[in-house]
Amino acid sequence: MKHVTTRPADATAWAINPRRARDLRVAAKATPGDTKLHNRTLVLQTMYISGPLSRADIARATQLTKVTVSGIVAELIGEGIIEELGQRESNRPGKPAILVDLARSAHAIVALDLSDEKLLRGAVVDLAGRTLARAEAPRLDDAGNAVTGDAACDLVSELAVALRDASEIPLLGLGVGTPGVVDDEGVVRVAPNLGWEGLPLKRILTARTGLPTSIGNDANVAALAEYSFGDTSEDFALVRIGYGVGAGIILGGRSVPGSKFASGEIGQVMVGTDLGIDAPYAREQVLEHWLSVPTLTRALDEAGPAGREAVLREAGNRLGITLAPIIGMLNLAEIVLAGPPELVDGTLTEAAFEILTRRTMPDSHDTLVFRPTSQGDDLILRGAAAIVLRERLGVS
């Protein structure tokens, strides 16, 4: 196992993972429409990862015919999704090839992060990952209480509209990373922190902003951000420690939503056997009782400087106990931690890693990487942008 503690500096643009290459072969029984969509996605994905290419380059990379590639490129140029960049510099005889690429500066995405209990965050980013505008909206009312329910939904809508209006270039869509269980129709089935239950957030935001909207659980979109913009493997879990504790899982390069869209809800799992093996489910014994930011901060305040190490080590132990069977079952290559560095880095991470080394089989997990996220404070904003790219263009 490898415990990586370095936390890279934030980049000004969201660089795409250069290792990202997927098997996008079309199914044997695909219809002509399926095949056309698949080929279009394959061309877009190739340019998204590789940057400027000639039509012949794309044909070689995708193994599509030059005629097929030329047709797709012409269609995408007509839609303004890609653009011609001019001739490639070449010393070879003959006419130089014309390069094409995604029109990365011609379109933008509105991204929202709803994960903080005190502050809603948003940004407008172009397809190159450059931030064009930012905005925030406090979630606290005049009494200092977090806004919930319809009022919270209105606040999210207002932030989205403000960012939409701030964009000076066409918008590809709106992406949202929110706490809670989110189904594939963009309905927030339950989000206690926001006071939402059965909220059709995708439909509401689409209607209020006029933008195609994509909604995802915050931990799941965080994992997608790490996958799209970080140097990850195809099989990993991102554990996000915030108001609650959740995980996003990527297997074989694909997000795993679960049968009821609640995969990765590790914060609600009872850990340890403090009450005995026969004890029933108890919220006081779930992982969040030790590891969420509010409970961990409160425990540290009560313990004082002398007890700080013990509190952090206990939280790390509980995390390691939770993750060990998951790693054993899925044979993950990496665990990525996201949370306040002053809480997550150091003792907590080291304690979790020690538990993992003791509770998993060395021969199968000796190359496991355990590290902090490389995506900084914009982790969920990047994930929100990534789900728009995935749903609108089929790339990630």
N, C-alpha and C positions, 0 to 999 in steps of 0.2 A: 504494500500500500504506500501511497505517496501523499503526504500532507503538505500542500502548497499554501504558504501564508502571504505571498506577495499580493498586493492590491494595486494593479496597474492604474496609472493616471487616466482620467477621462479624456477621450478624444473629442475634437471639435465636431467631427462628423461621425456617423455611426457606420464604421467600416464593416463590410460584409465578410463573413468567415470565408477565407480563400479555400478551405478544405471542403466546403459544402458541395457535394456531388451526390446525386440521388439516382436510383434506378427508377426512371419514369416510363418504362415500357408499357405500352397499352395492352389491355387484356385481350385474349384471343378472340372473344366473342363480342368485341366492341362494335357498335353501330358506326356508320359513316360519320354521324354527328359527333360521337365519342372520339373517333379517331382525329377529326379535325380539331376538336378542343384540346385533345392530348398533344397534338403536334404544335399547336399554338403555345400551349403552356411550356412545352419543351424548348421552344425557341426563346421565349421570354426568360425562362429560368437560366438558360445558357448565357444570354446576354447579361442578366442580372448578376451572375457570379463572375463572369469573365471580363466584362467591360466591352469596349469597342471591338467589333469583329467584322470581317467581310461576310458576304452571303456564302461564299465558298467555305470560310472558316466554320460558319454555323452548320452548314451541311455536313462537314466532316465530323464536327463534335456531336451532332445529334443523330448522324447516320440517316438523315432524311435526304431525299433527292434535291438537287439544286432547284428544280422546277417548283417543288413543294415549298422550299424555303423562300424562294423569290416571291411566291404568291402570298405567303404569310407576312413577309416583311412589307410588301406593298400595302396589305390590308392594315397593318399596325401603323405604318407611316400615315395612312389616310385618317386613322383615328387619333393621331397625335401622340400615340404611346411611345413610339420610337422615332428616331431622327437620323438622317444622314449627316455624317461629320466631315465628309470630304475624302480625298484620296489618301491612301496609305503611302508614306514615304518608302520608296523602293529603288534599288539600283539595278533591279532585274529588267530585262527588255520587255516591251509590251506595255499595255495600259495598266497603270496601278489600280488595285482594287479599291472600291469605295467602302469606307467603314460605316457601320450603323451601330447604334446603341440606344438603350432606353433614354427617353427624354427626361433625364433625371432632374433637371432644373425647371421643367415646364409644368410639373404637377406636384401637388403637395397633399399632405394628410393631416387632419386634425386628430390629435391623440390626447386622451384624458386618463388620468390616474386618480381613482377614487379611494385608494387604499388607506389614506391617512384619516384618522378620526377627527382631526382638527382643520385640515386644509385640503381642498380639491386643487389639483394641478393639471395644467394643460399646455400643449404646444402645437405649433404648426411646423411641420418638417417636410422638406422636399424628398424626392426619391433617392437623393444622394446622402441623406441623413443629416443635412444641414438644418439647424433650427432657425426658422424665419420669424417666429413670434412666440412669446410665452405669456401665460396669464394664470392667476391663482384666485381662488374664492374661499374665504374663511367659512368653515362649517359650523362655527359657534354663533349662537344667538346672543342677544344683549345680556343675558344672564350667565353666559359662559357655558351653556349646554350645547351639545352637538345637535345640529338640525337633522331630523329624520323624516321618514315617510314622504308624503307629497311635497313637503317643503324642500327636502333634499333633492328630489327629482327635479323640481323647478330650478334649483340652484345649479344642478348639472346641466340642464338645458340652456340656462343663461350663459354659462361658461362656454359651452359648445358654440352657441350662436356668436358670442363675442369673438372667439377665435376664427370662426368661419368668416366673419366680416373683416378680420384683420389680414386675411390672406389676399395677396395681390396676384396670385396665379390660380388656375383651375384646381379644384380639389378632387382627389380620387375618392375620398370617403372619410368617414369618422370612425375611429377605433377607441374602444373603452375597456380599461382593465378595472374590474370592480370586485370587492370582496363578495363572498357568497357563492352559492351554487347556481350556475348559469347553464341553461339547456341550449340545444343547437338551434332553437328559434329565437335566441336572444332574450328569453324570459328569465329574470332573476327569480328563481324559485324561492330562495330564502337568503336574506342578508341581514342578520340581526343588528349589526353595527349601524346599518343605514335605515333600519325599520322597514325593510321591503320584504314582501312575500307575494309571489306570483305576479311580479311587476313586469309588464311587457316593455322593457326598457328600449329594446331595439326599435320597436314600432313607434314608441313615443318620440325618441330622438330623431328618427327618420322623418317623422311628420313635422317636428318643430324646426329642424335644420334644413330639410330638403336634401340631405346627404345620405348616400348609401352607408349604413351603419353596421359595424361589427362589434359584438360584445363578447368578452371573455372573462373568466375568473382571473383575479390578479396573479395568483401563483402560476396558473397555466400560461398566461401571456408573458410572465417573467421568464419562464422556461423557454418559451419561443424566442424571446429576445436574446437570451444567452445562446441559443442554438443558431439563430440567424446572424448575430453580430459578434459572438464570442468564439473562441477556439475550442469547441466542445467535441465530444464523440457523438455517435448516433444513439447511444444508450446511456441516459443519465437522469438524475432527478435534481431539481432545484428546490431547496427548502427555504421558504421565506418566513422570516420572523418579524412580525409587526404587531398590530393590535391583536391578531391571532397568529396561529401557526398553520401554514399550508404548504403543500408541495405540488409542483408541476412535474409530470413524468413524460419523457420522450423516449420511445422505444423504436428502434429501426428508423429513426428520423421522423417519426410521426407522434403527434400528441396523443395521449391516452386519456379520454374523458371519463371512462367508466360507464357502467350500465345505467346509472342514474345521474350521470354528469358530476359525480362527487368524488372522483379519484383524487388522491393526495390529501384528503382531509385528516391528516395525521394528528392535528392538534386536538382532536376529540377522542383519540385512542387512549385507553387506560394503560399506564406504563408502570412496571414494577408490580410488586405484590404486597404493598404496604398494609392492606387490609386482609390479607390472606387470599389463597387461591380461589376460594368459593365466594368472594365478595362480588356483589352485583355492580353494574355500571354506576359510577359516581363521578360527577363533574369535578369534584375536588381531587380526583386522582388521574385526570387526563393530562396529556403533555403540556397543554396551554397553562395549566396551573403552575408549572415551573418555568415555562419558556417564553410566553408572550411578553412583549415589551412592557405593558403596564404592570403585570404581575412580577416580572423580573426586576423592574425598576423599584417597585414597592419593597420587594424583599431585600434589595441592596440598601435602600434607605434605612430599613429597620435593622439590618445587620451592621451597618457602619463600616468604616474602612477596615477594621480588624476582621470582619466576617465576609468581606467581599469575595475573596478567593473561594471560600467554601460554597457560597451561593452560586457562583458561576460554574464551579465544578459539578455541583449537584444538577444544575440545568443541563450541562453537557452530557453528564451520565445518562439522564433521562432521554436525551435526544439520541444518543448512541444505542440505547436499549430499543428505541422505536425503530431506528433505521436498520439495525443488524438483520432482522428477518426479511425486510424488504430487499436488501442487497443480496441476501442469500437466495431468495426466490427468483429475482429478476436478473441476477448476475450483472448488475450495473457497472459501467466503467468509471462513472464519476458521480460525486455528490457535490453540488454547488450550494453554498450558503449565502443568503442575502438577508441583511439586517443591519442595525446600527453597529458600525465597527467597534465603538467603545464597549459594546456588550458582547458581540459575536467573536471578534478577534481575540486571540490569546487563550486564556484559561478555558473558556467554554468550548472552543473548537478542539483544543488539545485533549480535553476530557472525553469528548464525543469520539474522537479518533482512537483513543486508547481502548474504549469499549468496543469499537468496531474491530480492532485488531484481535481482541480476545474472543469475540463472539461470532466470527465468521471464519470459514475454512481457508487457511492461507493459500493452498494450491489454486483455489478458484478465484480468490480476490486479492492476490498479492500485488496486482497492478492498479488497484482502485485509487483514483485521485480524489482527494478531499480538499476543497479549496473555496475561497470566497468568490463572489461574482466579479466579473471583469467589467460590468456595465454601469457601475456607479449609481448615482441618485436617480438617473433617468431610466432605470431598469424597466419599470412598468410602462412608462411612456413609449419606450422603444418597442416593448411587446405589443402595445396597442397599435402602433404603426405597422408592426409586422403582421398582425391578423388582417389588417386591411389589404396589405400586399398579397397575403395568401388568398383571401377570399375574392379580391377584385382581379388580380393578375395571375394567381396560381403559383406565386414564387415565394420562397423563404430561404 
